[in-house]
Amino acid sequence: MSSYSDAINKYDPVLGLETHVELSTKSKMFCGCATDFGAEPNTQTCPTCLGLPGSLPVANKIGIESTIRIGLALNCTIATYSRFARKNYFYPDMPKDFQTSQYDEPLCSNGYLDVLVDTEEGSKNFRVEIERVHLEEDTGKLTHAGGATGRIHGANYSLVDYNRAGIALVEIVTKPVPDTGEYAPLVAKAYVTELRDLLRGLGVSDVRMEEGSLRCDVNLSLTPKGSKTWGTRTETKNVNSLRSVERAIKSEIERQAIELNNGNTIKQETRHFQEDTGTTRSGRSKEVAEEYRYFPEPDLVPIAPDSKWIEELRSQLPEQPSIGRARLAKEWGFTDLEMRDVATLGAVDLIAETISFGASPSAARKWWAGELARKASEDGVDLTVLKISAKDIARIDVLVTEGKLTDKLARQVIEAILIGEGNPDEVIAKRNLAVVSDDSALLPAIKEAIEANPEAAAKIKEGKVQVVGVIVGAVMKKTGGSADAAKVRELVLKTLGS
């Protein structure tokens, strides 16, 4: 079995990333159907998005505008002439048997996005070049029922929901990204993180990976060290979290290295990432563009954006995420390393929202980048998926600041919120977790702690108050962390006459 380090020592990885972004338009790309997430299946459809005979599409102006804004933010060239095409293929989630997309004349091309990655030599910039940004429509959603894995293999039947079919979808395709070496998984994760923050800042999408509004396909090939010929690539489809992007690439590097070391060839195919095992499995052979039989969409006129309109959109772009993070780091008092850490975790917006509810920056960072990041890692999910809000964390911070919770109690409150026991105040009342500061409640525990630590008690009586922590610690342990530590210290010293 080949380890990751062995694979990297022998082969150079080449990355390619295709990111699909559902736009936050009120109606679908080519019809007037609503786009609300979570609606009853097949209630947001019409003859146009179902591809019924006689229906005609009309392009959504906001969808076109949003795509241009994305292209500008990614330093792309905006086409003066662009058109839609029909991408023909049969699959149950595509009711028309073709997808309205863009082929040889996309709206945006030749851009780039710079990302920072921590390496052994310090923070290093990697430039990810953008091949194209094109506009298309999303497909429906299939649910495979009756199997153990939720996939079509082994399922008894499949259900299709066409509510998503026709929603405005932007695909952002990178050029091959070579020379990333051992940092390939981190570069990919940093790119998707930066891209997500950029798109959220533009206001063009809610970029919720857990809901499918941001999905990433990962292309990867391995080249033997010293060779100038790139290997055969695989495409891992619909990776739906930042953590999974990193894990999928690392796993695929190890898998391809094993195949090559055994004298096998890599098949050009699509693969699927398995969250439970952290590995990829084979899907189907990968089609090339010719197999889709692209041809111009006859029912839609070409797009010819006016140059003045493009410049007007350019002038309205918000600040880049990297500039925003630098400003926030200064405002919040974070070091460069602290800010990079929270950015890598995808916690910048969560911290900002927590601060807006009244928490201090240091406390917001402590909880999101500490306790909650640990919990997310244990559960194998991103921070944004955790069932706790910025408002909850801000309330916990207030209670800790007021001395009504200790850090240990606060962690218990967080655990309870995550399993659905309510908001912080409800959890505290239900579990009786408030800090104990009443003298009569604390004195029995203090007496017991003094009796259990006679040497420390004797030293405190002699005036060596620095050892009072031994007694205080014993009381905190006895009370399960619910005692007011400052009050306990005061009572210990008073009891021992020091």
Buried (B, 14 or more C-beta within 10 A) or exposed (E): EBEBEBBBEBBBBBBBBBBBBBBBBEBBBBBEBEBEEEEEBBEBBBEBBBBEEEBEBEBBEBBBBBBBBBBBBBBBEBBEEBBBBBBBEEEEBBBBEBBBBBBEBBBBBBBEBBBBBBEEEEEEEBEBBBBBBBBBBBBBBBEBEEBEEEBEEEBEEBEBBBBBBBBBBBBBBBBBBBEBEBBBBBBBBBBBBBBBBBBBBBEBBBBBBEEBBBBBBBBBBBBEEEEEEEBBBBBBBBBBBBBBBBBBBBBBBBBBBBBBBEEEEBEBBBBBBBBEEBBBBEBEEBEEEEEBEBEEBEEBEEBEBEEEEBEEBEEEEBEBBBEBBBEBBEEBEBEEEBBBBBBBBBBBBBBBBBBEBEBBBEBBBBBBBEBBBEBBEEEBBBBBBBEBBBBBBBBBBBBBEEEBBBEEBBBBBBBBBBEEEBBBEEBBEEEEBBBBBEEEEBEEBBEEBBEEBEEBBEBBEEEEBEBBBBBBBBBBEBBEBBBBBEBBBBBBBEBBEB
